[in-house]
Every structure is written in structure tokens, then in C-alpha cells.
Amino acid sequence: MEPTTDARQAVLEKYRKGILQVYTGNGKGKTTAAFGQALRAIGQGYKVCVIQFMKGRKYGEFLAAEKYLPGLTVHLSGLDSFVMRDNPAPLDIELARQGLELARRAISSGDYDMIILDELNVAADFKLIPLADVIDLIKGKPATLDLILTGRYAPPEIIELADTASEICEIRHHYNAGVKDRAGIEY
């Protein structure tokens, strides 16, 4: 006798390997790619959590999640201002560390099938959070959890751990022609 569809699905889920994806590079679209993965996952019934490091503004993705996507939880862990790479404000460091603690809790909660740590690569590169803590977070994730890290400057140690790593490079950007940022495109 063949197992029921529900029983088969439970077995498949038990042995499903969570994928670590990294989106890095100097091109536009890393966060957008991660949110595309979130939308795909939600369409398949997954619960997804996004923690946005170094961001304090409610970008379009945040607003859409609040309004239309009950399976997508988004947390902001930063200010709505640029962080000084070589001289971050103590508040920037504190908010990034709070975001990392939130990520730890989300990962260990078992409440999510996918977790996106948006701009985590940048937060580590700017020394807002120790790279060793990020590596520990990755290595300690549940085996079935899909984890996505975005942001420029992904270190080789993270790339080495990734199942999939994509570098998005800038070929041309409208900023260079003097076009300002605008709602629906940059935020």
C-alpha cells in the first residue's frame, strides 16, 4: 500500500535540505532577488521571515508584505540613514546586533521555512557585527531551513558555505546619468 499524499509530503519535508543562498556584488537587485525567492516560497505555502539590516525605512517590499502577504514577516534593524563604514554610530552597531539576535531567535523558533537576512553581508563588512557570529549562525541553522544572505562584500568564508552564490554586477546605473532614486524602483 502506498503512503498517503500527506504522509509522503511529511517524509519529503523531513529529509529536505535547506539551501544557503548568497546574493552579493555591486549591482542593483540583490534585495529584489531575495524578495522574489520569498514570493516564490510563499506561493508554495512556506512561512518566510526577512530581517533587513541597516534599513529603517519601510521600503515597498515591507509595505506590500504588511498589506498583502500574511506569510511574510519583515523586521527593520537599522536607521533610515547611511552608515559610515569607517566610523559607524554606536546606535548603528546596536541595531545590527539586535537584528542578529532577532535572526538567532527566528532561526531557532521553527516558525519559518525561509529566512532572509538582507544586507547582512554589508553589516559584517562594516564591522557592525562580527563575521564569526554570522558564520556560527549559518552553521547552526536547522538542516531544513532555507537561508538567504544579501549585500555587497560577501566574504569568502560565507561564499564557501553557500549552496548557491550569485554576484550581481553593475553594468550601467541610472544614478550615473543623474536620475534620482524613486519609490517603486529603489525603495
Helices and strands as residue ranges (DSSP letters): H 5-14, E 20-24, H 30-43, E 48-53, H 60-68, E 72-77, H 90-109, E 114-118, H 120-125, H 131-139, E 146-150, H 156-161, E 164-167, G 174-177
